């Protein structure tokens, strides 16, 4: 009977982890979409502030999912460190996009594609990195942003691909709706 109880407890833990993972992935997807939508704000650099707020809220919700105390200051510091790892490339893209925004038609088209993709990608990457940390028993207070930089860069690239695919699918649907 003891062996059966042990198996049952192990199965319950797997089911619990699967449910936490499902909830976390839903949270990340929802906030990545919010960040992409925030990137459509036509005021230069406001979209970055919007993304930061959305990302902070997402990590707070991930903390709730994993029943971990949320520390806003610790998370803000970690977010700054992680986003800075992709800032040279993403920052240059944001500056170029904001410069092109004033060019009729072409500037609008570039900003409608680039800014939401960058916001969604960084949100996705932050969510995935924090989720992995929380799933392994970590907290917001012992998150090591320096150690997470490589994983963040990988998840950022993955997030860019996913966001581009999503935005690419959404664009034709929006065009059909206005036709």
C-alpha positions as a printed NumPy array, in Angstrom:
array([[  0.   ,   0.   ,   0.   ],
       [  2.888,   2.354,   0.781],
       [  4.276,   1.982,  -2.752],
       [  0.865,   2.797,  -4.235],
       [  0.611,   5.927,  -2.071],
       [  4.078,   6.966,  -3.211],
       [  3.097,   6.554,  -6.868],
       [ -0.113,   8.444,  -6.259],
       [  1.774,  11.336,  -4.628],
       [  4.228,  11.415,  -7.555],
       [  1.373,  11.445, -10.064],
       [ -0.313,  14.262,  -8.152],
       [  2.891,  16.303,  -8.219],
       [  3.229,  15.78 , -12.006],
       [ -0.399,  16.865, -12.481],
       [  0.193,  19.901, -10.271],
       [  3.305,  20.882, -12.231],
       [  1.437,  20.424, -15.536],
       [ -1.364,  22.693, -14.304],
       [  1.101,  25.341, -13.101],
       [  2.898,  25.187, -16.447],
       [ -0.398,  25.541, -18.347],
       [ -1.453,  28.54 , -16.249],
       [  1.968,  30.16 , -16.629],
       [  1.961,  29.695, -20.415],
       [ -1.523,  31.23 , -20.656],
       [ -0.346,  34.186, -18.566],
       [  2.749,  34.687, -20.753],
       [  0.738,  34.487, -23.977],
       [ -1.89 ,  36.95 , -22.724],
       [  0.704,  39.492, -21.573],
       [  2.776,  39.103, -24.745],
       [ -0.333,  39.999, -26.742],
       [ -0.928,  42.995, -24.449],
       [  2.679,  44.106, -24.98 ],
       [  2.278,  43.778, -28.766],
       [ -0.894,  45.882, -28.597],
       [  0.914,  48.431, -26.425],
       [  3.534,  48.685, -29.157],
       [  0.905,  50.143, -31.449],
       [  0.751,  53.361, -29.415],
       [  1.943,  55.981, -31.918],
       [  3.897,  58.055, -29.382],
       [  7.646,  57.313, -29.487],
       [  9.043,  55.555, -26.406],
       [  5.629,  55.383, -24.677],
       [  5.352,  51.806, -25.95 ],
       [  8.49 ,  50.914, -23.959],
       [  6.943,  52.216, -20.748],
       [  3.737,  50.344, -21.538],
       [  5.672,  47.111, -22.103],
       [  7.526,  47.493, -18.795],
       [  4.264,  47.888, -16.901],
       [  2.744,  44.875, -18.645],
       [  5.862,  42.791, -17.95 ],
       [  5.895,  43.702, -14.274],
       [  2.223,  42.767, -13.956],
       [  2.868,  39.457, -15.747],
       [  5.67 ,  38.504, -13.369],
       [  3.428,  39.421, -10.422],
       [  0.782,  37.06 , -11.801],
       [  3.37 ,  34.325, -12.375],
       [  4.402,  34.767,  -8.74 ],
       [  0.779,  34.251,  -7.744],
       [  0.504,  31.119,  -9.902],
       [  3.57 ,  29.613,  -8.208],
       [  2.529,  30.963,  -4.79 ],
       [  5.701,  33.026,  -4.454],
       [  5.994,  36.345,  -2.656],
       [  6.375,  39.138,  -5.217],
       [  9.109,  41.741,  -4.737],
       [  8.616,  44.609,  -7.179],
       [ 12.098,  46.07 ,  -6.6  ],
       [ 13.862,  42.735,  -7.133],
       [ 11.861,  42.091, -10.299],
       [ 12.484,  45.588, -11.695],
       [ 16.231,  45.139, -11.18 ],
       [ 16.178,  41.732, -12.861],
       [ 14.066,  43.036, -15.752],
       [ 16.526,  45.863, -16.337],
       [ 19.485,  43.5  , -16.385],
       [ 17.811,  41.023, -18.73 ],
       [ 16.345,  43.536, -21.171],
       [ 19.756,  45.239, -21.334],
       [ 21.192,  42.014, -22.806],
       [ 19.152,  42.539, -25.976],
       [ 19.103,  46.344, -25.792],
       [ 21.907,  47.017, -28.291],
       [ 19.935,  45.271, -31.046],
       [ 16.393,  45.974, -29.833],
       [ 17.247,  49.542, -28.845],
       [ 18.703,  50.297, -32.263],
       [ 15.602,  48.799, -33.884],
       [ 13.336,  50.909, -31.645],
       [ 15.243,  54.115, -32.417],
       [ 15.206,  53.411, -36.144],
       [ 11.515,  52.544, -36.017],
       [ 10.692,  55.734, -34.136],
       [ 12.666,  57.777, -36.669],
       [ 10.815,  56.123, -39.578],
       [  7.381,  56.628, -37.971],
       [  7.183,  60.12 , -39.42 ],
       [  7.618,  58.834, -42.985],
       [  4.135,  58.429, -44.468],
       [  2.99 ,  54.875, -45.261],
       [  6.411,  53.193, -45.031],
       [  7.114,  54.48 , -41.525],
       [  3.711,  53.435, -40.292],
       [  4.07 ,  49.973, -41.833],
       [  7.488,  49.464, -40.265],
       [  6.362,  50.591, -36.815],
       [  3.182,  48.49 , -36.93 ],
       [  5.327,  45.388, -37.46 ],
       [  8.537,  46.089, -35.539],
       [  7.458,  47.701, -32.278],
       [  4.766,  45.147, -31.326],
       [  7.149,  42.3  , -32.184],
       [  9.898,  43.649, -29.925],
       [  7.496,  44.284, -27.032],
       [  5.934,  40.842, -27.318],
       [  9.327,  39.121, -27.641],
       [ 10.799,  40.696, -24.52 ],
       [  7.615,  39.981, -22.563],
       [  7.639,  36.36 , -23.724],
       [ 11.319,  35.952, -22.797],
       [ 10.875,  37.462, -19.333],
       [  7.863,  35.243, -18.704],
       [  9.653,  32.075, -19.775],
       [ 12.794,  32.814, -17.76 ],
       [ 10.871,  33.659, -14.587],
       [  8.578,  30.65 , -15.04 ],
       [ 11.572,  28.297, -15.288],
       [ 13.038,  29.878, -12.159],
       [  9.783,  29.62 , -10.193],
       [  9.157,  26.037, -11.377],
       [ 12.569,  25.026, -10.021],
       [ 11.713,  26.429,  -6.581],
       [ 13.2  ,  29.899,  -6.983],
       [ 11.715,  33.164,  -5.759],
       [ 11.779,  36.771,  -6.912],
       [ 14.341,  37.485,  -4.211],
       [ 16.882,  34.832,  -5.298],
       [ 16.514,  35.313,  -9.058],
       [ 19.985,  35.672, -10.599],
       [ 19.577,  37.854, -13.682],
       [ 23.23 ,  37.527, -14.657],
       [ 22.925,  33.735, -14.752],
       [ 19.673,  33.978, -16.741],
       [ 21.052,  36.182, -19.548],
       [ 21.768,  33.336, -21.978],
       [ 18.341,  31.764, -21.484],
       [ 16.738,  35.209, -21.847],
       [ 18.493,  35.831, -25.183],
       [ 17.359,  32.423, -26.468],
       [ 13.779,  33.003, -25.339],
       [ 13.854,  36.519, -26.806],
       [ 14.741,  35.126, -30.238],
       [ 12.04 ,  32.469, -29.853],
       [  9.605,  35.208, -28.828],
       [ 10.475,  37.303, -31.895],
       [  9.707,  34.322, -34.155],
       [  6.414,  33.621, -32.388],
       [  5.389,  37.288, -32.366],
       [  6.229,  37.707, -36.063],
       [  4.149,  34.645, -36.903],
       [  1.256,  35.895, -34.764],
       [  1.363,  39.421, -36.206],
       [  1.678,  37.986, -39.712],
       [ -1.465,  35.898, -39.18 ],
       [ -3.355,  38.774, -37.563],
       [ -2.586,  41.231, -40.376],
       [ -4.44 ,  39.355, -43.164],
       [ -7.419,  38.793, -40.851],
       [ -7.575,  42.518, -40.073],
       [ -7.324,  43.35 , -43.8  ],
       [-10.171,  40.975, -44.604],
       [-12.318,  42.499, -41.861],
       [-11.954,  45.997, -43.359],
       [-12.543,  44.853, -46.941]])
